[in-house]
């Protein structure tokens, strides 16, 4: 109904009506005396568009009727059919323009929505790449990896402890090896020199096995409360006590010089310095010690690497609640845009289908149910109705006048009434003559 009202205004516009008037040469007499605007107004009055519905005005439009009144039957039919064609053409054009406009609007909206959706997708992807391992769905995997790293760290710690114990044992074995002394590097002392045992702390005394093992344990960080430290200190104390007892038991001979003239002494040879006897290590144990040192360094490096990874995964697990709130907002906006894009895409497909239907004239369109035919008799005026109405009107008017004259008029029946009404005396009265 709304579209019919719009179409009526378009078709009955002055431009289209004037085109029909000029094409079909309508109103030739009026064109000589009236202006073009008056002729257009007269034709608009002669055209009528009425809705045909069997269910009342509230129902949907089923059909409508176009009528045109004129003097020439054939010309009137031609004008009516021309108006119907204009209605059909304008309806198709209007629906096509509407469908095309809808499609273009949806395409523009779809492009804008696609750009917004792609921007949100890129933002979401970039956020996930920047926070790998901190997403809520990766929490279980992070916990599993963290457990594996902690297990590896425990294994590395155990392996490091075993390597350090093995190194301590190897060092003890090297210290307990009997030293090999090179006797060629030592010269005998002169007989005149007093011989006495070297006490503790003398530079010529070799380092004992207990002293070397004690030094090694103290270098590794063992405290004085450790049982091994206490045991080694007790052994060193026993060795010092035994050395003192042996020194006290050896007699020191006295040398008496005779009173004789001094003889010229030969030039004294330079005294050779006495060095501690060198200790030559076992090459097999030394190779094992080097291997253990490399293994210990490797285990420590691996521990540092594992500890760094564990700290990283712990930080990721702590950041998961914050990332969950951030990713929730991003995903919500993305889902809304995605749903909007899907709806627009569906509407665009429907609009394109409707546009193709309108272009191919396969959609809803008006069709002429009953084309106008030249009338064999005029539709107006209705002469029977006019004659009947005139007769009835004349009869009624006559009766009305009779009643008025009867009730409101004056009638004279006696000679006295003439004198009373006119004041003129009556000379004679003709009586009734019976024949």
C-alpha angles and dihedrals in degrees: 000000000000091000091049091054091050092047091049091055091048096047096042092051117126093248096057095040091050090051090053091046092052094043097049097030095236124184097016093172094047092049089064095055109020132064122250092253091054092049090050091050090049092052091047087055091050091054120075131178116199130178118239112209131151094199102055133263095297093066126087120277112272102169142337134212127226118201133182127186125209145134101258114066097206094044091048091053091048092052092048092052090046091054091049091051090050090053091052095046094046091048092053092046092048093048091046091050091047093050092045092048091049091050093050092048092050091047091054092046091047092052092050091047091048091053091049091047092049090049091052091046090052091047092050092046092048091049091052092047092050091050104039110167093018097086119111092239089056095056095096092049091048091051091050093049091046090053091050092050092050090050090051090048090053091049091049090050091052091047091049091051091051092049092049091049090049090049091051090050092049092049090050090051091050092050092048091054112109110252118242112228123206103218094189091073093060126075126202118256121245116268093237092062119098110245121215135158117264113247132213114307096022112143093233096057116103118234112257124232092247091052092050093047091048091051091050094050093047090050089055091056102260113156129224090257093065113110093230091053091049092048094049093048089052090051091050090050090052091049092051091049092050091048091053092050093051091049092053093050097055113087118227111224120224119227117212117198118218121231100250132137111271116257122217106267119226116246107282116241115232111271113247116235116242114230128190111266109264119244117222112207125222107260092213093054091043090054090049090049092052091049091050091050091053091047092050091050090048092051092048091050091049090049091054091049093048092046090052091051092047090052090050094052092045089054090050092051091050091051095051096090091052093046090048092060092046095047091047092061092046094048092047092054091044093051092049091051091045093052090047090050092050091050092048091048091052091047091049092053090050091048092049090050091049090048092053090048091052093046091051090041092239096125132077111319140156118258128191109249097181119014118213115266127196108266119237091206130031118262090213146070099033101214096188089054091047093050093046092047092047093051093048091046093050093049092049093047091052092050090049093053091048091052092048093050090045097052102027102028130078126241126195117218103155135045091240090062089058092054091045095050100039105021091229118127118239113237099192141354120217106222126216111281115208115216 
